[in-house]
Amino acid sequence: MGLLTAPALAQAEPKVVVVGGGFAGATAARTLHAAGVAVTLVEASADYFACPFSNAVIAGLREMSAQRFGYDGLKRAGISVVHQRAVALEDRAVRLADGTALPFDRAVLAPGIDLNWGALPGYTEAAAEALPHAWKAGPQTLLLRDQLRAMPDGGLVVMSVPANPFRCPPGPYERASLIAHYLKTQKPRSKLLVLDAKDQFSKQRLFEQAWAALYPNLEYVSLSAGGQVTEVDAATRSFKTNFENHVAAVGNVIPPQRAGEIAQLAGVADRSGWCPVDPTSFESRLRSGVHVVGDACIGGAMPKSAFAANAQARACAQVVAGLLHGEAPTPTKLLNTCYSLVAPEYGISIAGVYQPANGLLTDVPGAGGVSPLDADANFRAQEAHYAEGWFATITHAVFG
């Protein structure tokens, strides 16, 4: 058998490996496949549990089965899906836990987040069994739900919210709202205390308006009021701030976060723990030929959300498909919309449009906005229904 000639090598089909099968990774794989690119999706788990709407599971408003998705839809579409853990990114190859090397011409990493264990003193992986984070949907979601169910009426629930950046900026405040709703309807003598490491947060005026109207059982303490948690003790379920020590019947710690493990192993995360990227191509600024999308990347003004991950992945995949055929990336505008529930028939939203500028994704002036403060009950109910519709649409498009 003779050696392949240079022309034969040049005609080899370009390959892309996508690591991570969440909203970003699965979207990137679908978009690349639709563009005629040979793509392999690497995802360790056969099941994906969606974080959007998982707060409703915690509050007993939704079953966990509604959050569970698989990869049969991608496989039926003809996408190669490998259920292995990626352990290294070598020179133009992804190394899997079983030793297999998957060669690529370009790689797209969509590893989501990892919890930064130890960044909050006292909070370890073992501590999360007593003080669940529930910030990765799955068993932790059910653990927090079950702890709330088992708590005697009159118990104190304490939440700890980290400083930015983290996955889903409005997520903690939606969770606080729905836990307060659960307590109001099921354990009316109980109280929720929210301790926050910042003074401002997404949709703040809308959340605070709803809390004042609906939840006298919810107390919110900001950074400037002494809300930053400096240490936790899982054995006693205690939350220490600079001024007080709060002992919870049920505790929820949302800890500091960073890009998922493979981003650290691949050398595409900087000292912040997140991944700097070019805002047009999402190519890593630390490693050429590797693109990072979704929660793991430094998205500038664009928040870490499922909608943003989906939008970034589509844009990135289109750029990657073009690069494989010698086409230069073209800047584009990206949209993000985020819905939050503050009660079963009470939704609020925020939307933004983003464009590359000065090396980052920046807000498009005058675009986007939030739900009006003076909206009536019908408007709030309609937004809650829009949220359900958005979730059904995006999960079908990504996983269906």
C-alpha positions as CSV (number, residue, x, y, z in Angstrom):
1,M,0.0,0.0,0.0
2,G,1.5,3.3,-1.0
3,L,1.6,6.5,1.0
4,L,-1.2,9.0,0.6
5,T,-0.2,11.9,-1.7
6,A,-0.5,15.5,-0.7
7,P,-3.6,16.0,-2.9
8,A,-5.3,13.0,-1.2
9,L,-4.5,14.3,2.2
10,A,-5.8,17.7,1.3
11,Q,-9.2,16.1,0.3
12,A,-9.6,14.5,3.8
13,E,-12.9,15.5,5.3
14,P,-12.5,18.2,8.0
15,K,-13.5,16.9,11.5
16,V,-14.8,18.8,14.5
17,V,-15.1,17.4,18.0
18,V,-17.6,19.1,20.3
19,V,-17.0,18.4,24.1
20,G,-20.1,18.9,26.3
21,G,-23.7,18.0,25.5
22,G,-25.7,20.7,27.2
23,F,-27.6,23.5,25.4
24,A,-24.3,24.9,23.9
25,G,-22.6,21.7,22.9
26,A,-25.7,19.9,21.5
27,T,-26.6,23.0,19.5
28,A,-23.1,23.3,18.1
29,A,-23.1,19.7,17.0
30,R,-26.5,20.1,15.3
31,T,-25.5,23.3,13.5
32,L,-22.2,21.8,12.3
33,H,-23.9,18.7,11.1
34,A,-26.5,20.7,9.2
35,A,-23.6,22.6,7.6
36,G,-22.2,19.3,6.3
37,V,-19.3,19.1,8.7
38,A,-18.2,15.7,10.2
39,V,-18.8,16.2,13.9
40,T,-18.5,14.1,17.0
41,L,-20.2,15.1,20.2
42,V,-18.5,13.9,23.4
43,E,-20.7,13.8,26.5
44,A,-20.0,11.6,29.5
45,S,-23.7,11.2,30.6
46,A,-26.5,9.5,28.6
47,D,-29.0,11.9,30.3
48,Y,-29.0,15.6,30.4
49,F,-30.9,17.4,33.2
50,A,-31.8,21.0,32.2
51,C,-31.3,23.8,34.7
52,P,-34.0,26.1,33.4
53,F,-37.2,25.3,35.3
54,S,-35.3,23.1,37.8
55,N,-36.2,25.7,40.5
56,A,-39.8,24.7,40.0
57,V,-38.8,21.1,40.8
58,I,-37.3,22.3,44.1
59,A,-40.6,24.1,44.9
60,G,-42.7,21.0,44.1
61,L,-44.3,22.6,41.0
62,R,-42.7,20.3,38.5
63,E,-41.5,16.7,38.2
64,M,-37.8,16.0,37.6
65,S,-38.7,13.8,34.6
66,A,-39.7,17.0,32.8
67,Q,-36.0,18.2,33.1
68,R,-34.6,15.0,31.6
69,F,-33.4,14.8,28.0
70,G,-31.3,12.3,26.1
71,Y,-29.3,12.2,22.9
72,D,-31.4,9.8,20.7
73,G,-32.6,12.8,18.7
74,L,-29.1,13.8,17.8
75,K,-28.2,10.2,17.0
76,R,-31.2,9.9,14.7
77,A,-30.1,13.1,12.9
78,G,-26.9,11.3,12.1
79,I,-24.6,12.9,14.6
80,S,-21.9,10.7,16.2
81,V,-22.4,10.8,20.0
82,V,-19.7,9.3,22.2
83,H,-20.6,8.8,25.9
84,Q,-17.1,9.2,27.4
85,R,-15.4,11.7,29.6
86,A,-12.9,13.9,27.8
87,V,-9.7,14.0,30.0
88,A,-7.3,16.0,27.8
89,L,-6.9,18.1,24.7
90,E,-3.8,17.1,22.9
91,D,-2.4,18.4,19.7
92,R,-5.4,18.2,17.4
93,A,-7.0,15.4,19.3
94,V,-9.4,14.9,22.3
95,R,-8.3,12.2,24.6
96,L,-11.1,10.2,26.3
97,A,-11.1,8.4,29.6
98,D,-10.8,5.0,27.9
99,G,-7.7,6.1,26.1
100,T,-9.3,6.8,22.7
101,A,-8.0,9.8,20.8
102,L,-10.5,11.7,18.6
103,P,-8.6,13.7,16.0
104,F,-10.0,17.1,15.0
105,D,-9.3,20.0,12.7
106,R,-11.1,22.3,15.1
107,A,-12.6,21.6,18.5
108,V,-15.6,23.3,20.3
109,L,-15.6,23.1,24.1
110,A,-18.9,23.6,25.9
111,P,-18.2,22.2,29.3
112,G,-20.5,24.4,31.3
113,I,-19.5,25.1,34.9
114,D,-17.8,23.4,37.7
115,L,-18.3,24.4,41.3
116,N,-15.2,26.0,42.8
117,W,-15.0,23.8,45.8
118,G,-13.2,25.5,48.7
119,A,-13.6,29.1,47.3
120,L,-16.2,29.5,50.1
121,P,-14.5,28.3,53.3
122,G,-16.2,25.1,54.6
123,Y,-18.0,24.3,51.4
124,T,-16.7,21.1,49.9
125,E,-18.2,18.3,47.8
126,A,-19.0,16.4,51.0
127,A,-20.6,19.5,52.5
128,A,-23.0,19.7,49.6
129,E,-24.7,16.5,50.9
130,A,-25.9,18.5,53.9
131,L,-26.1,21.9,52.3
132,P,-27.0,21.2,48.7
133,H,-26.1,23.6,45.9
134,A,-28.6,22.3,43.3
135,W,-26.8,24.5,40.7
136,K,-26.2,21.5,38.5
137,A,-29.6,19.9,37.9
138,G,-30.0,16.3,38.9
139,P,-29.6,14.5,42.2
140,Q,-28.8,17.8,44.0
141,T,-32.1,19.3,42.8
142,L,-34.0,16.4,44.4
143,L,-31.9,16.6,47.6
144,L,-32.9,20.2,48.2
145,R,-36.5,19.5,47.3
146,D,-36.6,16.6,49.7
147,Q,-35.0,18.6,52.5
148,L,-37.6,21.3,52.2
149,R,-40.4,18.7,52.3
150,A,-38.9,17.1,55.4
151,M,-38.4,20.3,57.3
152,P,-40.9,20.9,60.1
153,D,-43.1,24.0,59.7
154,G,-41.4,26.9,61.4
155,G,-37.9,26.1,60.2
156,L,-35.5,28.6,58.8
157,V,-34.3,28.2,55.2
158,V,-31.0,30.0,54.4
159,M,-29.7,30.7,50.9
160,S,-26.2,31.9,50.1
161,V,-25.7,33.7,46.8
162,P,-22.2,34.3,45.4
163,A,-20.6,37.3,43.7
164,N,-20.6,37.5,39.9
165,P,-19.9,35.8,37.6
166,F,-21.9,32.6,37.8
167,R,-24.4,30.6,35.8
168,C,-27.8,32.2,35.3
169,P,-27.6,35.6,37.1
170,P,-31.4,35.7,37.9
171,G,-31.5,32.1,39.0
172,P,-30.9,32.5,42.7
173,Y,-33.7,35.1,42.9
174,E,-36.1,32.9,41.0
175,R,-35.2,30.1,43.4
176,A,-35.8,32.4,46.4
177,S,-39.2,33.3,45.0
178,L,-40.3,29.8,44.4
179,I,-39.0,28.5,47.8
180,A,-40.9,31.4,49.4
181,H,-44.0,30.3,47.5
182,Y,-43.6,26.7,48.7
183,L,-43.2,27.8,52.3
184,K,-46.1,30.2,52.1
185,T,-48.4,27.5,50.8
186,Q,-47.0,24.4,52.6
187,K,-45.2,25.6,55.7
188,P,-46.6,29.0,56.5
189,R,-44.7,29.5,59.8
190,S,-41.3,29.0,58.0
191,K,-39.1,31.8,56.7
192,L,-36.5,32.2,54.0
193,L,-33.3,34.2,54.5
194,V,-31.3,35.2,51.4
195,L,-27.7,36.2,52.0
196,D,-26.1,37.9,49.0
197,A,-22.5,38.7,48.2
198,K,-23.5,41.7,46.0
199,D,-25.8,44.7,46.1
200,Q,-27.3,44.6,42.6
201,F,-28.7,41.7,40.6
202,S,-30.6,41.0,37.4
203,K,-34.3,42.0,37.3
204,Q,-33.8,43.4,40.9
205,R,-36.7,45.9,40.9
206,L,-39.1,43.3,39.5
207,F,-38.1,40.6,42.0
208,E,-38.3,43.0,44.9
209,Q,-41.7,44.3,43.8
210,A,-43.0,40.7,43.7
211,W,-41.4,39.8,47.1
212,A,-43.0,42.8,48.7
213,A,-46.4,41.9,47.3
214,L,-46.3,38.1,47.8
215,Y,-43.7,37.0,50.3
216,P,-43.5,38.5,53.7
217,N,-41.7,35.3,54.7
218,L,-38.7,36.3,52.5
219,E,-35.9,38.4,54.0
220,Y,-33.2,39.6,51.6
221,V,-29.8,40.8,52.9
222,S,-27.4,42.5,50.4
223,L,-23.7,42.8,50.6
224,S,-23.7,46.3,52.0
225,A,-26.2,45.2,54.7
226,G,-23.9,42.3,55.8
227,G,-25.2,39.6,53.5
228,Q,-21.9,38.1,52.3
229,V,-21.3,34.6,53.6
230,T,-17.7,34.1,54.7
231,E,-17.9,30.6,55.9
232,V,-20.3,27.6,56.2
233,D,-20.4,24.6,58.5
234,A,-22.2,21.6,57.1
235,A,-22.3,19.8,60.4
236,T,-24.4,22.6,62.1
237,R,-25.9,24.0,58.9
238,S,-24.6,27.4,59.9
239,F,-23.8,30.4,57.6
240,K,-21.3,32.9,58.9
241,T,-21.2,36.5,57.8
242,N,-19.1,39.4,59.1
243,F,-21.8,40.3,61.6
244,E,-23.9,37.2,62.4
245,N,-24.1,33.4,62.4
246,H,-27.3,32.0,61.0
247,V,-28.3,28.4,61.7
248,A,-30.6,26.9,59.1
249,A,-33.0,24.0,59.2
250,V,-32.4,23.7,55.4
251,G,-29.4,25.4,53.8
252,N,-28.8,26.1,50.1
253,V,-25.3,27.2,49.1
254,I,-24.8,28.5,45.6
255,P,-21.0,28.6,45.6
256,P,-18.5,30.4,43.3
257,Q,-18.0,28.7,40.0
258,R,-15.6,28.4,37.1
259,A,-15.4,26.8,33.6
260,G,-15.9,23.0,33.5
261,E,-12.9,20.7,34.1
262,I,-11.9,20.1,30.5
263,A,-11.4,23.8,30.0
264,Q,-8.9,23.9,32.8
265,L,-7.2,20.7,31.5
266,A,-7.1,22.1,28.0
267,G,-5.4,25.3,29.0
268,V,-8.2,27.6,27.7
269,A,-9.2,29.0,31.1
270,D,-7.3,32.0,32.5
271,R,-6.6,32.8,36.1
272,S,-10.2,33.9,36.6
273,G,-11.3,30.3,36.0
274,W,-13.2,31.3,32.8
275,C,-12.2,31.2,29.2
276,P,-11.3,34.3,27.2
277,V,-12.5,34.1,23.6
278,D,-12.7,36.2,20.4
279,P,-16.3,37.6,20.5
280,T,-16.9,36.9,16.8
281,S,-15.5,33.3,16.4
282,F,-15.4,32.2,20.0
283,E,-11.9,30.9,19.4
284,S,-9.9,30.7,22.5
285,R,-7.4,33.5,23.1
286,L,-5.1,31.0,24.7
287,R,-5.2,28.1,22.3
288,S,-5.7,28.3,18.5
289,G,-8.1,25.9,16.8
290,V,-10.2,25.6,20.0
291,H,-13.5,27.4,20.5
292,V,-15.4,27.8,23.8
293,V,-19.1,28.6,24.0
294,G,-21.7,28.7,26.7
295,D,-21.3,29.2,30.4
296,A,-17.6,28.5,30.3
297,C,-16.6,31.4,28.1
298,I,-16.1,35.0,29.1
299,G,-19.0,36.5,27.3
300,G,-18.6,40.2,28.2
301,A,-22.0,41.7,28.7
302,M,-23.8,38.5,27.6
303,P,-24.9,36.5,30.6
304,K,-24.4,32.8,31.3
305,S,-27.8,31.3,30.4
306,A,-29.3,28.5,28.3
307,F,-30.6,31.0,25.7
308,A,-27.1,32.6,25.4
309,A,-25.4,29.3,25.2
310,N,-27.7,28.3,22.3
311,A,-27.1,31.5,20.5
312,Q,-23.4,31.5,21.0
313,A,-23.1,27.8,19.8
314,R,-25.0,28.5,16.6
315,A,-22.9,31.5,15.8
316,C,-19.7,29.7,16.6
317,A,-20.6,26.6,14.6
318,Q,-21.4,28.7,11.6
319,V,-18.0,30.4,11.9
320,V,-16.2,27.1,12.4
321,A,-17.9,25.6,9.3
322,G,-16.7,28.6,7.3
323,L,-13.2,28.5,8.6
324,L,-12.9,24.9,7.5
325,H,-13.6,26.1,4.0
326,G,-11.3,29.2,4.2
327,E,-14.0,31.8,4.9
328,A,-13.2,34.6,7.3
329,P,-15.5,35.1,10.3
330,T,-18.2,37.8,10.1
331,P,-19.4,39.6,13.2
332,T,-23.0,39.0,14.1
333,K,-25.5,40.2,16.7
334,L,-26.6,37.7,19.4
335,L,-29.8,37.7,21.4
336,N,-30.5,36.5,24.9
337,T,-33.9,36.3,26.6
338,C,-34.3,35.0,30.2
339,Y,-37.6,34.3,31.9
340,S,-38.0,33.9,35.7
341,L,-40.9,32.6,37.7
342,V,-41.7,34.3,40.9
343,A,-45.0,32.3,41.4
344,P,-46.7,29.6,39.2
345,E,-48.7,32.3,37.2
346,Y,-46.2,35.1,37.6
347,G,-43.4,35.5,35.1
348,I,-40.9,38.2,34.5
349,S,-38.2,38.5,31.7
350,I,-35.2,40.3,30.5
351,A,-33.8,40.5,27.0
352,G,-30.6,41.8,25.5
353,V,-28.9,42.1,22.1
354,Y,-25.1,41.8,22.0
355,Q,-22.4,42.5,19.4
356,P,-18.6,42.3,19.2
357,A,-16.8,45.5,20.1
358,N,-13.4,46.2,21.6
359,G,-12.6,42.5,22.0
360,L,-15.8,41.7,24.0
361,L,-19.5,41.1,23.5
362,T,-21.2,44.3,24.4
363,D,-24.8,45.5,24.7
364,V,-26.4,47.0,21.6
365,P,-27.6,50.4,22.9
366,G,-31.3,50.7,23.0
367,A,-32.0,47.0,22.4
368,G,-33.6,44.7,24.8
369,G,-35.2,45.5,28.1
370,V,-37.1,44.1,31.1
371,S,-40.8,43.4,31.9
372,P,-42.7,46.6,32.9
373,L,-43.0,47.3,36.6
374,D,-46.7,48.3,36.2
375,A,-47.8,45.1,34.4
376,D,-51.1,43.5,35.5
377,A,-51.7,40.0,36.6
378,N,-52.7,38.9,33.1
379,F,-49.4,40.1,31.7
380,R,-47.5,38.3,34.4
381,A,-49.4,35.1,33.8
382,Q,-48.7,35.5,30.0
383,E,-45.0,35.8,30.6
384,A,-45.1,32.6,32.8
385,H,-46.7,30.8,29.8
386,Y,-44.2,32.3,27.4
387,A,-41.5,30.8,29.6
388,E,-43.0,27.3,29.3
389,G,-43.3,27.8,25.6
390,W,-39.7,28.9,25.3
391,F,-38.5,25.9,27.3
392,A,-40.5,23.4,25.2
393,T,-39.3,25.0,22.0
394,I,-35.6,25.1,22.8
395,T,-35.4,21.6,24.3
396,H,-37.1,20.2,21.2
397,A,-34.8,22.0,18.9
398,V,-31.7,21.0,20.8
399,F,-32.5,17.5,21.9
400,G,-35.6,16.4,20.1
